[in-house]
Amino acid sequence: MEIRPILSSMRRNKVGPMLIAVQMAMTLAILCNALFIVDQRIVLSNRPTGVDERNIFVITNQWVGDPTDLAARLQADLAALRTLPGVIDAFASNSYVLSNSGWSEGVKLNPDQAGTITETALYLGDDHALQSLGLKLIGGRNFRPDEIADKAHGSRVLPVGFIVTSALADKLFPGKSALGQRLILNYSLPRGSPGIPIIGVVDRLQAPWVEAWSKNINDYSVIVPFRPVLPRADYIVRARPGPVTAVLQAAESKLFEVNPNRVVVRSLLLTEARAEVYKDDRGLAIILVAVCTALIVVTAFGIVGLTSYWVAQRRRQIGVRRALGATRRAIVQYFQTENLMITAAGAAMGIGLGVAANLLMVNAFAMQRLHTGYAVVGALVVLLLGQAAVLWPALKAASIPPALVMRAA
């Protein structure tokens, strides 16, 4: 196919090709960034937490009044939960994964260090925590019963050791074992303390938050050997595979049997917590997919309309070419090549616009940089879209009888 006649034709009618190129550029810029955001949201909402989500439920307990025997009540509740049929284990904590609420602290390795190395999530847990969560211990050991202390508001009791995630261990001690190393967490240590030793490392335990700000500490967690002797605490229970909802209902009833002077603030399966905490991400992904679909449809109809207009304007030219021996296939190829050149120019502009738009969002919303692959895939999509949209007008042009056009002339 001769490129020169196509360029000559587009120079005589610049407005149409420019409109399609600009439309393609805008479509590509929006499409590649939208697909990138959708992919990031899907990856975010599918992150593994490291716990046995399918078989874990949480009961948030709030005591009525101001009881002075919180430690005894907590022990009685946990003992009752652990004896329930279908329960593997249970413990109490200050928070749980996917709750979007919890405690965090800065981490130092020595008391003279200026600033902290990173932030980390803090989970309170006793010697039943690892089994209750289904965590995989990959180094060191679990807490012993005699190492668990009660943690009340304002208490300054120090932990005997920490269990940390492998991600945090690798961050703090790259290339060497974290076992026996000491951490300084601002909340727990007096000035000048050498730190608390790491006695165990688990494979993964996600921080409770899922917002964008916490992405850098997503897998940085520390388990502290404390029981939360607090008016409000989360009971985290792991059931055997099966009807987990029935075990949850039995657990609620059992707690009220033990002591009715309480309020169950919330009870839910961890799978429900995941659906709840990521509902905005799923909603955004659905909206963006709908917008992209509508944009593609509008762009396709725009190409069809403009190309059909060009065909009507060049009926005599097409008829002359047909009279001179041009086949229908040659006419179709002419319009497809013409459209490919226009959409390629639009795709080149669109990649630049897409990268520029992404840089603005990176600076404004702390988003990740757009991967080149998304721009390339988006460019291929708009090129294929252009070829599909021009096909019907091209076939219509190829069907113009030469004699009809020549008689009209």
C-alpha positions as CSV (number, residue, x, y, z in Angstrom):
1,M,0.0,0.0,0.0
2,E,1.4,3.4,-1.0
3,I,1.8,5.7,2.0
4,R,2.3,8.8,0.0
5,P,-1.3,9.1,-1.4
6,I,-2.6,8.6,2.2
7,L,-0.5,11.4,3.5
8,S,-1.5,13.6,0.6
9,S,-5.2,13.0,1.4
10,M,-4.8,13.7,5.1
11,R,-3.0,17.0,4.4
12,R,-6.0,18.1,2.3
13,N,-8.3,17.3,5.2
14,K,-6.4,17.9,8.5
15,V,-9.3,18.3,10.9
16,G,-10.6,14.8,10.7
17,P,-7.3,13.0,11.3
18,M,-6.4,15.4,14.1
19,L,-9.7,14.8,15.9
20,I,-9.2,11.1,15.8
21,A,-5.6,11.4,16.9
22,V,-6.5,13.6,19.8
23,Q,-9.4,11.3,20.8
24,M,-7.1,8.3,20.7
25,A,-4.5,10.1,22.8
26,M,-7.0,11.1,25.5
27,T,-8.4,7.6,25.5
28,L,-5.0,6.0,25.9
29,A,-3.9,8.4,28.6
30,I,-7.1,7.6,30.6
31,L,-7.1,3.9,29.8
32,C,-3.6,3.1,30.8
33,N,-3.8,5.0,34.1
34,A,-7.2,3.6,34.9
35,L,-6.1,0.0,34.2
36,F,-3.0,0.6,36.3
37,I,-5.1,1.9,39.3
38,V,-7.5,-1.1,38.9
39,D,-4.6,-3.6,38.9
40,Q,-3.0,-1.9,42.0
41,R,-6.3,-2.1,43.8
42,I,-6.8,-5.7,42.9
43,V,-3.3,-6.6,44.1
44,L,-3.9,-4.6,47.3
45,S,-7.2,-6.3,48.1
46,N,-5.7,-9.8,47.4
47,R,-2.7,-9.4,49.6
48,P,-2.1,-12.5,51.9
49,T,-2.3,-11.7,55.6
50,G,-0.4,-14.8,56.7
51,V,-3.2,-16.0,59.0
52,D,-5.8,-18.7,58.5
53,E,-8.5,-16.3,57.4
54,R,-11.1,-18.8,56.4
55,N,-11.3,-20.3,59.9
56,I,-10.8,-17.3,62.1
57,F,-13.5,-15.0,63.7
58,V,-13.2,-12.0,66.0
59,I,-15.4,-11.0,68.9
60,T,-14.8,-7.5,70.2
61,N,-15.7,-7.5,73.9
62,Q,-16.6,-4.4,75.9
63,W,-17.1,-4.7,79.7
64,V,-20.0,-2.8,81.3
65,G,-19.1,-0.4,84.1
66,D,-15.6,-0.2,85.5
67,P,-14.7,-3.7,86.8
68,T,-11.5,-4.1,88.8
69,D,-11.1,-7.8,88.0
70,L,-10.3,-7.5,84.3
71,A,-7.5,-10.0,84.4
72,A,-9.6,-12.7,85.9
73,R,-12.5,-12.0,83.5
74,L,-10.2,-12.2,80.6
75,Q,-8.7,-15.5,81.7
76,A,-12.2,-16.9,82.3
77,D,-13.4,-15.9,78.8
78,L,-10.4,-17.4,77.0
79,A,-10.6,-20.6,79.0
80,A,-14.3,-20.9,78.0
81,L,-13.6,-20.2,74.4
82,R,-10.9,-22.8,74.2
83,T,-13.1,-25.5,75.5
84,L,-15.8,-25.0,72.8
85,P,-16.3,-27.8,70.3
86,G,-14.8,-26.9,67.0
87,V,-12.4,-24.4,68.4
88,I,-8.6,-24.9,67.9
89,D,-7.4,-22.0,70.0
90,A,-8.1,-18.4,71.1
91,F,-6.3,-15.4,72.5
92,A,-7.0,-11.7,73.2
93,S,-5.3,-8.8,71.5
94,N,-5.5,-5.1,70.9
95,S,-6.2,-5.5,67.2
96,Y,-6.4,-8.0,64.3
97,V,-5.5,-8.1,60.7
98,L,-7.8,-6.2,58.3
99,S,-9.3,-4.2,61.1
100,N,-7.8,-0.9,59.8
101,S,-7.1,0.0,63.5
102,G,-4.3,-0.8,65.7
103,W,-1.1,0.3,67.4
104,S,2.2,1.2,65.8
105,E,5.7,2.3,67.0
106,G,9.0,3.4,65.6
107,V,11.9,0.9,65.7
108,K,15.5,1.6,66.7
109,L,18.4,-0.7,67.1
110,N,20.4,1.3,69.6
111,P,19.4,4.0,72.1
112,D,21.7,6.6,70.6
113,Q,20.2,6.3,67.1
114,A,18.7,9.5,65.8
115,G,15.2,8.8,64.5
116,T,13.7,5.5,63.8
117,I,14.4,2.9,61.0
118,T,10.8,2.2,60.3
119,E,7.4,2.0,61.8
120,T,5.9,-1.4,62.8
121,A,2.5,-2.7,63.8
122,L,2.2,-4.0,67.4
123,Y,0.0,-7.0,68.3
124,L,-0.5,-8.1,71.9
125,G,-0.5,-11.9,72.2
126,D,0.1,-14.7,74.5
127,D,1.5,-18.2,74.0
128,H,-1.7,-19.2,72.2
129,A,-1.4,-16.4,69.6
130,L,0.6,-18.3,66.9
131,Q,-1.7,-21.3,66.9
132,S,-4.9,-19.1,67.0
133,L,-3.8,-17.2,64.0
134,G,-2.3,-20.1,62.1
135,L,1.1,-18.4,61.8
136,K,4.1,-20.2,60.5
137,L,7.1,-20.0,62.8
138,I,10.2,-20.1,60.7
139,G,12.8,-19.3,63.3
140,G,13.3,-19.3,67.1
141,R,10.5,-20.2,69.4
142,N,7.0,-19.3,70.7
143,F,6.4,-17.5,74.0
144,R,6.3,-19.5,77.1
145,P,3.3,-19.2,79.5
146,D,5.5,-17.7,82.2
147,E,6.6,-15.0,79.8
148,I,3.2,-13.5,79.3
149,A,2.4,-10.4,81.3
150,D,-0.8,-8.4,81.8
151,K,-0.9,-5.1,79.9
152,A,-3.2,-2.5,81.5
153,H,-3.6,1.2,80.7
154,G,-0.6,3.1,81.9
155,S,1.4,0.0,83.0
156,R,5.2,0.1,82.3
157,V,5.8,-3.7,82.3
158,L,8.6,-4.6,79.9
159,P,8.3,-7.6,77.5
160,V,10.8,-10.4,77.8
161,G,11.1,-10.8,74.0
162,F,9.5,-10.1,70.7
163,I,8.3,-12.3,67.8
164,V,8.7,-10.4,64.5
165,T,7.7,-11.0,60.9
166,S,10.4,-12.1,58.4
167,A,9.8,-8.9,56.4
168,L,10.7,-6.7,59.4
169,A,13.6,-9.0,60.2
170,D,15.0,-8.6,56.7
171,K,14.5,-4.9,56.8
172,L,16.4,-4.5,60.1
173,F,19.0,-7.1,59.7
174,P,19.6,-7.8,56.0
175,G,21.7,-10.8,55.3
176,K,21.8,-12.1,58.8
177,S,19.7,-13.8,61.5
178,A,17.4,-11.6,63.6
179,L,17.2,-14.1,66.5
180,G,18.8,-12.6,69.6
181,Q,19.1,-9.2,68.1
182,R,17.6,-6.4,70.2
183,L,14.9,-3.9,69.3
184,I,14.0,-0.6,70.9
185,L,10.3,0.4,70.7
186,N,9.6,3.8,72.0
187,Y,6.5,2.8,73.9
188,S,8.0,0.2,76.2
189,L,11.6,1.0,77.1
190,P,13.1,3.5,79.5
191,R,15.8,5.8,78.2
192,G,19.2,4.1,77.8
193,S,17.7,0.5,77.6
194,P,19.7,-1.8,75.3
195,G,16.4,-3.2,73.8
196,I,14.3,-6.3,73.9
197,P,15.6,-9.5,72.2
198,I,13.9,-11.1,69.2
199,I,13.1,-14.7,70.2
200,G,11.0,-15.8,67.2
201,V,10.4,-15.0,63.5
202,V,7.1,-15.8,61.7
203,D,6.7,-16.0,57.9
204,R,4.1,-13.3,57.6
205,L,1.6,-11.3,59.6
206,Q,0.1,-8.3,57.9
207,A,-0.3,-5.0,59.7
208,P,-4.0,-4.1,60.5
209,W,-4.1,-1.1,58.2
210,V,-4.8,-1.2,54.4
211,E,-4.7,2.5,53.6
212,A,-2.2,3.8,51.1
213,W,0.0,5.4,53.8
214,S,0.7,2.0,55.4
215,K,1.9,0.2,52.2
216,N,5.5,0.6,53.2
217,I,5.0,-1.3,56.5
218,N,2.4,-3.7,55.3
219,D,4.3,-6.8,56.5
220,Y,6.1,-5.2,59.4
221,S,4.6,-6.6,62.6
222,V,5.8,-7.4,66.1
223,I,4.0,-9.6,68.6
224,V,4.4,-8.6,72.2
225,P,3.9,-11.1,75.0
226,F,1.1,-9.2,76.7
227,R,-2.5,-10.0,77.6
228,P,-4.7,-6.9,77.0
229,V,-6.2,-6.2,80.5
230,L,-8.4,-3.5,79.1
231,P,-12.1,-2.6,79.2
232,R,-12.2,-3.4,75.5
233,A,-10.3,-6.2,73.7
234,D,-10.6,-8.4,70.6
235,Y,-11.0,-12.1,71.1
236,I,-9.5,-13.9,68.1
237,V,-10.7,-17.5,67.7
238,R,-9.6,-20.1,65.2
239,A,-12.1,-22.8,64.4
240,R,-11.6,-26.1,62.7
241,P,-12.5,-26.2,59.0
242,G,-16.3,-26.4,58.7
243,P,-19.3,-24.3,59.8
244,V,-17.3,-21.4,61.3
245,T,-20.4,-19.2,61.6
246,A,-22.0,-21.8,63.9
247,V,-18.9,-21.8,66.1
248,L,-19.0,-18.0,66.2
249,Q,-22.6,-18.0,67.4
250,A,-21.8,-20.6,70.1
251,A,-18.8,-18.5,71.2
252,E,-21.0,-15.5,71.7
253,S,-23.5,-17.5,73.8
254,K,-20.7,-19.0,75.8
255,L,-19.3,-15.6,76.7
256,F,-22.6,-14.4,78.0
257,E,-23.0,-17.5,80.0
258,V,-19.6,-16.8,81.7
259,N,-20.5,-13.2,82.4
260,P,-23.5,-11.3,81.1
261,N,-22.1,-7.9,82.1
262,R,-20.6,-7.2,78.7
263,V,-21.4,-5.8,75.3
264,V,-20.3,-7.6,72.2
265,V,-19.3,-4.5,70.1
266,R,-18.7,-6.6,67.0
267,S,-18.4,-10.2,65.9
268,L,-17.4,-11.2,62.4
269,L,-15.5,-13.7,60.3
270,L,-12.1,-12.6,59.1
271,T,-13.4,-13.2,55.5
272,E,-16.1,-10.7,56.2
273,A,-13.5,-8.3,57.6
274,R,-11.6,-8.5,54.3
275,A,-14.7,-7.8,52.2
276,E,-15.6,-4.9,54.4
277,V,-12.1,-3.2,54.5
278,Y,-11.6,-3.5,50.8
279,K,-15.1,-2.6,49.6
280,D,-14.0,0.9,48.6
281,D,-11.1,-0.5,46.5
282,R,-13.5,-2.9,44.7
283,G,-16.0,-0.1,44.2
284,L,-13.3,2.1,42.6
285,A,-12.2,-0.7,40.4
286,I,-15.7,-1.3,39.1
287,I,-16.3,2.4,38.5
288,L,-13.0,2.7,36.5
289,V,-13.7,-0.4,34.5
290,A,-17.2,1.0,33.6
291,V,-15.7,4.4,32.7
292,C,-13.0,2.7,30.5
293,T,-15.7,0.6,28.8
294,A,-17.8,3.7,28.1
295,L,-14.8,5.6,26.8
296,I,-13.8,2.8,24.4
297,V,-17.4,2.6,23.1
298,V,-17.5,6.4,22.6
299,T,-14.1,6.4,20.9
300,A,-15.1,3.5,18.6
301,F,-18.3,5.3,17.5
302,G,-16.4,8.5,17.0
303,I,-14.0,6.7,14.6
304,V,-16.9,5.1,12.8
305,G,-18.7,8.4,12.4
306,L,-15.6,10.3,11.1
307,T,-14.6,7.6,8.8
308,S,-18.1,7.3,7.4
309,Y,-18.0,11.0,6.7
310,W,-14.7,10.7,4.9
311,V,-16.1,7.9,2.8
312,A,-19.1,10.1,1.8
313,Q,-16.7,12.9,0.9
314,R,-14.5,10.7,-1.2
315,R,-17.1,8.6,-3.1
316,R,-16.0,9.9,-6.5
317,Q,-12.3,9.2,-5.7
318,I,-13.2,5.7,-4.6
319,G,-15.3,5.1,-7.7
320,V,-12.4,6.3,-9.9
321,R,-10.0,3.9,-8.2
322,R,-12.5,1.1,-8.6
323,A,-12.9,1.9,-12.3
324,L,-9.2,1.8,-12.7
325,G,-9.0,-1.7,-11.3
326,A,-8.7,-1.3,-7.6
327,T,-10.2,-4.3,-5.8
328,R,-12.4,-4.2,-2.8
329,R,-9.6,-5.5,-0.7
330,A,-7.4,-2.7,-1.8
331,I,-10.0,-0.1,-0.8
332,V,-10.4,-1.7,2.7
333,Q,-6.6,-1.9,3.1
334,Y,-6.3,1.8,2.1
335,F,-8.7,2.9,4.9
336,Q,-7.2,0.5,7.5
337,T,-3.7,1.8,6.7
338,E,-4.9,5.4,6.9
339,N,-6.5,4.7,10.3
340,L,-3.4,2.9,11.5
341,M,-1.2,5.9,10.8
342,I,-3.6,8.2,12.6
343,T,-4.1,6.0,15.6
344,A,-0.4,5.4,15.8
345,A,0.2,9.1,16.1
346,G,-2.6,9.4,18.7
347,A,-1.0,6.4,20.6
348,A,2.4,8.2,20.7
349,M,0.8,11.3,22.1
350,G,-1.3,9.3,24.5
351,I,1.7,7.5,26.0
352,G,3.2,11.0,26.7
353,L,-0.1,12.2,28.2
354,G,-0.5,9.0,30.3
355,V,3.0,9.3,31.8
356,A,2.5,13.0,32.5
357,A,-0.9,12.3,34.2
358,N,0.7,9.5,36.3
359,L,3.5,11.8,37.5
360,L,0.9,14.3,38.6
361,M,-0.9,11.6,40.6
362,V,2.4,10.3,42.0
363,N,3.1,13.7,43.4
364,A,-0.4,14.5,44.6
365,F,-1.6,11.1,45.9
366,A,1.7,9.2,46.6
367,M,0.7,6.6,43.9
368,Q,3.2,4.3,42.3
369,R,4.9,5.1,39.0
370,L,3.1,3.8,35.9
371,H,4.8,0.7,34.6
372,T,5.8,0.9,30.9
373,G,3.8,-2.3,30.2
374,Y,0.5,-0.6,30.9
375,A,1.2,2.2,28.3
376,V,2.3,-0.5,25.7
377,V,-0.9,-2.6,26.4
378,G,-3.0,0.5,26.2
379,A,-1.4,1.5,22.9
380,L,-2.1,-1.9,21.5
381,V,-5.7,-1.7,22.7
382,V,-6.4,1.7,20.9
383,L,-4.6,0.5,17.7
384,L,-6.8,-2.6,17.6
385,L,-9.9,-0.5,18.5
386,G,-9.1,1.8,15.6
387,Q,-8.8,-1.1,13.2
388,A,-12.0,-2.6,14.4
389,A,-13.9,0.7,14.3
390,V,-12.8,1.5,10.7
391,L,-13.7,-1.9,9.3
392,W,-17.4,-1.2,8.7
393,P,-16.9,2.1,6.9
394,A,-14.1,0.6,4.9
395,L,-16.3,-2.3,3.8
396,K,-19.0,0.2,2.9
397,A,-16.5,2.2,0.8
398,A,-15.3,-0.9,-1.0
399,S,-18.9,-1.8,-1.9
400,I,-19.4,1.5,-3.9
401,P,-20.1,0.5,-7.6
402,P,-17.7,2.3,-10.0
403,A,-20.5,2.8,-12.5
404,L,-22.8,4.5,-9.9
405,V,-20.2,7.0,-9.0
406,M,-19.2,7.8,-12.6
407,R,-22.8,8.3,-13.6
408,A,-23.3,10.7,-10.6
409,A,-20.2,12.6,-11.8
